[in-house]
Structures are given as structure tokens and as C-alpha cells.
Amino acid sequence: MVDVFLEFMLGPMRAIGDYYFEHQMLFNAIVIGGALYKLASGKKRHEREAENCN
């Protein structure tokens, strides 16, 4: 039943969803890695700015 709704709503775009679900570990690892990198680089930048102000 869910497949019928997805097929109706997504149509030809369903192939993109299938590809994502097959490779979701890779995509999720990239997203989480990017978020962790952004957090780590943001903390270093704030530490440098604080040192420059003093």
C-alpha cells in the first residue's frame, strides 16, 4: 500500500529515493562528517578570535 502512494507521489523521481536507500550509510556518513568538521572548525575560529581580542 505504501509503495502505491510513493509511486503516485514521486513518479519517476522514485529511482533517486531507491538509490539513496541503497547507499544511505555512505551519504549519512558524509553529512555527519561535514557537520562535525564545521563544529570543530567553528570552535577553533572562536578561540582565535578570543585570543586576538585580548
PDB file as gemmi writes it, atoms N, CA and C in Angstrom:
CRYST1    1.000    1.000    1.000  90.00  90.00  90.00 P 1                      
ATOM      1  N   MET A   1       0.825  -1.187   0.000  1.00  0.00           N  
ATOM      2  CA  MET A   1       0.000   0.000   0.000  1.00  0.00           C  
ATOM      3  C   MET A   1       0.873   1.256   0.000  1.00  0.00           C  
ATOM      4  N   VAL A   2       1.935   1.259   0.813  1.00  0.00           N  
ATOM      5  CA  VAL A   2       2.831   2.409   0.854  1.00  0.00           C  
ATOM      6  C   VAL A   2       3.532   2.581  -0.489  1.00  0.00           C  
ATOM      7  N   ASP A   3       3.910   1.465  -1.119  1.00  0.00           N  
ATOM      8  CA  ASP A   3       4.562   1.543  -2.429  1.00  0.00           C  
ATOM      9  C   ASP A   3       3.669   2.224  -3.452  1.00  0.00           C  
ATOM     10  N   VAL A   4       2.373   1.977  -3.404  1.00  0.00           N  
ATOM     11  CA  VAL A   4       1.443   2.598  -4.345  1.00  0.00           C  
ATOM     12  C   VAL A   4       1.428   4.109  -4.146  1.00  0.00           C  
ATOM     13  N   PHE A   5       1.378   4.571  -2.895  1.00  0.00           N  
ATOM     14  CA  PHE A   5       1.382   6.006  -2.624  1.00  0.00           C  
ATOM     15  C   PHE A   5       2.694   6.656  -3.061  1.00  0.00           C  
ATOM     16  N   LEU A   6       3.806   6.007  -2.761  1.00  0.00           N  
ATOM     17  CA  LEU A   6       5.095   6.556  -3.167  1.00  0.00           C  
ATOM     18  C   LEU A   6       5.213   6.638  -4.679  1.00  0.00           C  
ATOM     19  N   GLU A   7       4.775   5.609  -5.356  1.00  0.00           N  
ATOM     20  CA  GLU A   7       4.830   5.597  -6.820  1.00  0.00           C  
ATOM     21  C   GLU A   7       3.963   6.717  -7.394  1.00  0.00           C  
ATOM     22  N   PHE A   8       2.805   6.949  -6.809  1.00  0.00           N  
ATOM     23  CA  PHE A   8       1.912   8.001  -7.285  1.00  0.00           C  
ATOM     24  C   PHE A   8       2.494   9.390  -7.024  1.00  0.00           C  
ATOM     25  N   MET A   9       3.041   9.610  -5.823  1.00  0.00           N  
ATOM     26  CA  MET A   9       3.526  10.937  -5.459  1.00  0.00           C  
ATOM     27  C   MET A   9       4.871  11.270  -6.106  1.00  0.00           C  
ATOM     28  N   LEU A  10       5.762  10.313  -6.189  1.00  0.00           N  
ATOM     29  CA  LEU A  10       7.112  10.592  -6.683  1.00  0.00           C  
ATOM     30  C   LEU A  10       7.290  10.320  -8.170  1.00  0.00           C  
ATOM     31  N   GLY A  11       6.561   9.376  -8.682  1.00  0.00           N  
ATOM     32  CA  GLY A  11       6.656   9.052 -10.102  1.00  0.00           C  
ATOM     33  C   GLY A  11       8.069   8.658 -10.494  1.00  0.00           C  
ATOM     34  N   PRO A  12       8.618   9.295 -11.539  1.00  0.00           N  
ATOM     35  CA  PRO A  12       9.961   8.921 -11.999  1.00  0.00           C  
ATOM     36  C   PRO A  12      11.074   9.285 -11.017  1.00  0.00           C  
ATOM     37  N   MET A  13      10.793  10.135 -10.054  1.00  0.00           N  
ATOM     38  CA  MET A  13      11.806  10.508  -9.063  1.00  0.00           C  
ATOM     39  C   MET A  13      12.034   9.400  -8.046  1.00  0.00           C  
ATOM     40  N   ARG A  14      11.272   8.364  -8.118  1.00  0.00           N  
ATOM     41  CA  ARG A  14      11.394   7.240  -7.176  1.00  0.00           C  
ATOM     42  C   ARG A  14      12.752   6.564  -7.280  1.00  0.00           C  
ATOM     43  N   ALA A  15      13.355   6.606  -8.467  1.00  0.00           N  
ATOM     44  CA  ALA A  15      14.667   5.988  -8.655  1.00  0.00           C  
ATOM     45  C   ALA A  15      15.723   6.670  -7.783  1.00  0.00           C  
ATOM     46  N   ILE A  16      15.598   7.973  -7.596  1.00  0.00           N  
ATOM     47  CA  ILE A  16      16.549   8.697  -6.745  1.00  0.00           C  
ATOM     48  C   ILE A  16      16.424   8.220  -5.306  1.00  0.00           C  
ATOM     49  N   GLY A  17      15.207   8.029  -4.840  1.00  0.00           N  
ATOM     50  CA  GLY A  17      14.995   7.525  -3.492  1.00  0.00           C  
ATOM     51  C   GLY A  17      15.537   6.118  -3.311  1.00  0.00           C  
ATOM     52  N   ASP A  18      15.346   5.283  -4.314  1.00  0.00           N  
ATOM     53  CA  ASP A  18      15.883   3.925  -4.248  1.00  0.00           C  
ATOM     54  C   ASP A  18      17.407   3.941  -4.165  1.00  0.00           C  
ATOM     55  N   TYR A  19      18.032   4.801  -4.966  1.00  0.00           N  
ATOM     56  CA  TYR A  19      19.491   4.917  -4.947  1.00  0.00           C  
ATOM     57  C   TYR A  19      19.971   5.376  -3.570  1.00  0.00           C  
ATOM     58  N   TYR A  20      19.260   6.364  -3.004  1.00  0.00           N  
ATOM     59  CA  TYR A  20      19.630   6.853  -1.676  1.00  0.00           C  
ATOM     60  C   TYR A  20      19.529   5.734  -0.644  1.00  0.00           C  
ATOM     61  N   PHE A  21      18.443   4.988  -0.649  1.00  0.00           N  
ATOM     62  CA  PHE A  21      18.262   3.938   0.353  1.00  0.00           C  
ATOM     63  C   PHE A  21      19.293   2.836   0.207  1.00  0.00           C  
ATOM     64  N   GLU A  22      19.762   2.584  -1.011  1.00  0.00           N  
ATOM     65  CA  GLU A  22      20.806   1.571  -1.205  1.00  0.00           C  
ATOM     66  C   GLU A  22      22.144   2.037  -0.650  1.00  0.00           C  
ATOM     67  N   HIS A  23      22.394   3.351  -0.680  1.00  0.00           N  
ATOM     68  CA  HIS A  23      23.688   3.889  -0.286  1.00  0.00           C  
ATOM     69  C   HIS A  23      23.582   4.859   0.889  1.00  0.00           C  
ATOM     70  N   GLN A  24      22.597   4.691   1.741  1.00  0.00           N  
ATOM     71  CA  GLN A  24      22.360   5.673   2.794  1.00  0.00           C  
ATOM     72  C   GLN A  24      23.470   5.722   3.838  1.00  0.00           C  
ATOM     73  N   MET A  25      24.177   4.638   4.072  1.00  0.00           N  
ATOM     74  CA  MET A  25      25.285   4.677   5.033  1.00  0.00           C  
ATOM     75  C   MET A  25      26.370   5.635   4.554  1.00  0.00           C  
ATOM     76  N   LEU A  26      26.675   5.608   3.281  1.00  0.00           N  
ATOM     77  CA  LEU A  26      27.692   6.498   2.720  1.00  0.00           C  
ATOM     78  C   LEU A  26      27.233   7.950   2.800  1.00  0.00           C  
ATOM     79  N   PHE A  27      26.014   8.232   2.347  1.00  0.00           N  
ATOM     80  CA  PHE A  27      25.513   9.607   2.354  1.00  0.00           C  
ATOM     81  C   PHE A  27      25.400  10.160   3.772  1.00  0.00           C  
ATOM     82  N   ASN A  28      24.912   9.360   4.695  1.00  0.00           N  
ATOM     83  CA  ASN A  28      24.775   9.822   6.080  1.00  0.00           C  
ATOM     84  C   ASN A  28      26.136  10.065   6.716  1.00  0.00           C  
ATOM     85  N   ALA A  29      27.116   9.229   6.393  1.00  0.00           N  
ATOM     86  CA  ALA A  29      28.465   9.428   6.926  1.00  0.00           C  
ATOM     87  C   ALA A  29      29.057  10.733   6.410  1.00  0.00           C  
ATOM     88  N   ILE A  30      28.815  11.060   5.148  1.00  0.00           N  
ATOM     89  CA  ILE A  30      29.321  12.310   4.580  1.00  0.00           C  
ATOM     90  C   ILE A  30      28.671  13.511   5.267  1.00  0.00           C  
ATOM     91  N   VAL A  31      27.377  13.454   5.475  1.00  0.00           N  
ATOM     92  CA  VAL A  31      26.664  14.570   6.110  1.00  0.00           C  
ATOM     93  C   VAL A  31      27.118  14.756   7.557  1.00  0.00           C  
ATOM     94  N   ILE A  32      27.217  13.671   8.305  1.00  0.00           N  
ATOM     95  CA  ILE A  32      27.645  13.759   9.705  1.00  0.00           C  
ATOM     96  C   ILE A  32      29.091  14.223   9.787  1.00  0.00           C  
ATOM     97  N   GLY A  33      29.946  13.716   8.903  1.00  0.00           N  
ATOM     98  CA  GLY A  33      31.337  14.161   8.881  1.00  0.00           C  
ATOM     99  C   GLY A  33      31.454  15.645   8.591  1.00  0.00           C  
ATOM    100  N   GLY A  34      30.668  16.140   7.651  1.00  0.00           N  
ATOM    101  CA  GLY A  34      30.676  17.571   7.338  1.00  0.00           C  
ATOM    102  C   GLY A  34      30.208  18.408   8.516  1.00  0.00           C  
ATOM    103  N   ALA A  35      29.186  17.948   9.206  1.00  0.00           N  
ATOM    104  CA  ALA A  35      28.679  18.683  10.370  1.00  0.00           C  
ATOM    105  C   ALA A  35      29.720  18.706  11.493  1.00  0.00           C  
ATOM    106  N   LEU A  36      30.377  17.589  11.733  1.00  0.00           N  
ATOM    107  CA  LEU A  36      31.407  17.550  12.776  1.00  0.00           C  
ATOM    108  C   LEU A  36      32.587  18.438  12.415  1.00  0.00           C  
ATOM    109  N   TYR A  37      32.974  18.449  11.138  1.00  0.00           N  
ATOM    110  CA  TYR A  37      34.063  19.323  10.685  1.00  0.00           C  
ATOM    111  C   TYR A  37      33.698  20.787  10.895  1.00  0.00           C  
ATOM    112  N   LYS A  38      32.469  21.140  10.552  1.00  0.00           N  
ATOM    113  CA  LYS A  38      32.013  22.534  10.711  1.00  0.00           C  
ATOM    114  C   LYS A  38      32.017  22.933  12.191  1.00  0.00           C  
ATOM    115  N   LEU A  39      31.568  22.035  13.070  1.00  0.00           N  
ATOM    116  CA  LEU A  39      31.588  22.328  14.502  1.00  0.00           C  
ATOM    117  C   LEU A  39      33.014  22.507  15.009  1.00  0.00           C  
ATOM    118  N   ALA A  40      33.919  21.630  14.602  1.00  0.00           N  
ATOM    119  CA  ALA A  40      35.297  21.697  15.075  1.00  0.00           C  
ATOM    120  C   ALA A  40      35.988  22.946  14.555  1.00  0.00           C  
ATOM    121  N   SER A  41      35.788  23.286  13.304  1.00  0.00           N  
ATOM    122  CA  SER A  41      36.452  24.474  12.753  1.00  0.00           C  
ATOM    123  C   SER A  41      35.849  25.749  13.338  1.00  0.00           C  
ATOM    124  N   GLY A  42      34.576  25.734  13.678  1.00  0.00           N  
ATOM    125  CA  GLY A  42      33.949  26.906  14.289  1.00  0.00           C  
ATOM    126  C   GLY A  42      34.495  27.184  15.675  1.00  0.00           C  
ATOM    127  N   LYS A  43      34.759  26.148  16.451  1.00  0.00           N  
ATOM    128  CA  LYS A  43      35.314  26.327  17.794  1.00  0.00           C  
ATOM    129  C   LYS A  43      36.724  26.887  17.716  1.00  0.00           C  
ATOM    130  N   LYS A  44      37.524  26.406  16.766  1.00  0.00           N  
ATOM    131  CA  LYS A  44      38.886  26.908  16.632  1.00  0.00           C  
ATOM    132  C   LYS A  44      38.881  28.376  16.231  1.00  0.00           C  
ATOM    133  N   ARG A  45      37.967  28.752  15.358  1.00  0.00           N  
ATOM    134  CA  ARG A  45      37.879  30.132  14.909  1.00  0.00           C  
ATOM    135  C   ARG A  45      37.511  31.047  16.075  1.00  0.00           C  
ATOM    136  N   HIS A  46      36.561  30.612  16.909  1.00  0.00           N  
ATOM    137  CA  HIS A  46      36.155  31.417  18.056  1.00  0.00           C  
ATOM    138  C   HIS A  46      37.293  31.551  19.067  1.00  0.00           C  
ATOM    139  N   GLU A  47      38.079  30.497  19.245  1.00  0.00           N  
ATOM    140  CA  GLU A  47      39.214  30.560  20.163  1.00  0.00           C  
ATOM    141  C   GLU A  47      40.249  31.562  19.657  1.00  0.00           C  
ATOM    142  N   ARG A  48      40.528  31.565  18.344  1.00  0.00           N  
ATOM    143  CA  ARG A  48      41.486  32.514  17.774  1.00  0.00           C  
ATOM    144  C   ARG A  48      40.985  33.947  17.894  1.00  0.00           C  
ATOM    145  N   GLU A  49      39.698  34.155  17.667  1.00  0.00           N  
ATOM    146  CA  GLU A  49      39.145  35.494  17.782  1.00  0.00           C  
ATOM    147  C   GLU A  49      39.220  35.988  19.223  1.00  0.00           C  
ATOM    148  N   ALA A  50      38.983  35.103  20.178  1.00  0.00           N  
ATOM    149  CA  ALA A  50      39.062  35.490  21.589  1.00  0.00           C  
ATOM    150  C   ALA A  50      40.490  35.862  21.968  1.00  0.00           C  
ATOM    151  N   GLU A  51      41.486  35.135  21.439  1.00  0.00           N  
ATOM    152  CA  GLU A  51      42.881  35.437  21.725  1.00  0.00           C  
ATOM    153  C   GLU A  51      43.282  36.779  21.120  1.00  0.00           C  
ATOM    154  N   ASN A  52      42.762  37.083  19.941  1.00  0.00           N  
ATOM    155  CA  ASN A  52      43.103  38.334  19.277  1.00  0.00           C  
ATOM    156  C   ASN A  52      42.490  39.538  19.974  1.00  0.00           C  
ATOM    157  N   CYS A  53      41.368  39.357  20.623  1.00  0.00           N  
ATOM    158  CA  CYS A  53      40.708  40.464  21.323  1.00  0.00           C  
ATOM    159  C   CYS A  53      41.456  40.847  22.584  1.00  0.00           C  
ATOM    160  N   ASN A  54      42.136  39.908  23.219  1.00  0.00           N  
ATOM    161  CA  ASN A  54      42.836  40.175  24.487  1.00  0.00           C  
ATOM    162  C   ASN A  54      44.155  40.772  24.249  1.00  0.00           C  
TER     163      ASN A  54                                                      
END                                                                             
